[in-house]
């Protein structure tokens, strides 16, 4: 998804939404974004265009079955803004 989105701005948000929908629908899982530091996430996103293994490691570490939790949903929104702050 990061490669398919033609603009740098919005790639993170687009990718997180897309990934969240796939994980929830296909695997009954979601990502607890609070488990992934901003620095690690941003670095992994930058290199993901050529090597997505670091991003995959971060996501695997933060995967949870807590897909119906309102708190988990709100964390996802909060961290989406946090990751995009300068």
PyMOL commands that set and color helices and strands:
alter all, ss='L'
color gray80, all
select helices_A, chain A and resi 11-27+33-35+38-47+53-62+70-84
alter helices_A, ss='H'
color red, helices_A
select strands_A, chain A and resi 30-31+63-64
alter strands_A, ss='S'
color yellow, strands_A
deselect
rebuild
show_as cartoon
